[in-house]
Amino acid sequence: MKLLDGVALTEDLPQKGLHRGQVGTIVELLTPQVFEVQFSDLDGKTYATAAVQEKLLIRLLHEPAPARH
């Protein structure tokens, strides 16, 4: 995962008021396995920002995935 990747939560983050499946954008690398993720509504208004461990994110693909060998 890298900056500006679209991601979704794989688990609830109740302390942040976020739920599994919510979509955000990686806006900063905090440590090698923790990202600052910005969550925005369909109008682009940010409603949450959270430090999220990589293991709790799935990268969203908007094009065909590369072939695996």
C-alpha positions in Angstrom: 0.0 0.0 0.0 1.1 3.5 -0.7 0.1 7.2 -0.5 -3.2 8.0 -2.1 -4.3 4.4 -2.4 -8.1 3.8 -1.9 -8.7 1.4 0.9 -11.5 -0.1 2.9 -11.6 -1.2 6.5 -11.8 -5.0 7.2 -12.9 -4.5 10.8 -14.8 -2.0 12.9 -12.9 0.7 14.7 -15.5 1.6 17.3 -13.2 4.0 19.2 -13.1 6.1 15.9 -16.8 5.6 15.0 -15.8 3.7 11.9 -17.2 0.4 10.6 -16.0 -2.4 8.4 -16.3 -1.6 4.7 -16.0 2.2 5.0 -13.7 3.6 2.3 -10.9 6.0 2.8 -7.6 7.2 1.2 -4.1 6.8 2.6 -2.8 10.3 3.2 0.4 9.5 5.3 2.7 6.7 6.2 3.1 6.8 10.0 5.3 3.7 10.4 6.0 0.8 8.0 2.7 -0.9 8.9 0.5 2.0 10.0 -1.2 4.6 7.7 -3.1 7.8 8.3 -6.4 7.2 6.4 -8.8 10.0 5.6 -12.5 9.0 5.3 -14.7 11.3 3.2 -18.3 11.3 2.1 -19.4 11.3 -1.6 -19.2 15.1 -1.6 -15.5 15.0 -0.6 -16.1 16.2 3.0 -13.8 14.5 5.5 -15.7 13.0 8.3 -12.9 11.0 10.0 -9.1 10.6 10.0 -7.5 7.7 11.7 -4.2 5.9 12.2 -5.0 2.3 10.9 -2.8 -0.8 10.9 -2.1 -2.2 7.4 -3.6 -5.6 8.5 -7.0 -3.8 9.0 -7.1 -2.5 5.4 -7.7 -3.9 1.9 -6.5 -1.9 -1.1 -9.3 -1.1 -3.6 -8.6 -1.9 -7.2 -10.1 0.2 -10.0 -8.4 -1.7 -12.9 -7.7 -5.3 -13.7 -5.3 -6.9 -11.1 -1.9 -7.9 -12.4 -1.4 -11.6 -13.2 0.0 -13.6 -10.3 2.8 -16.1 -11.1 
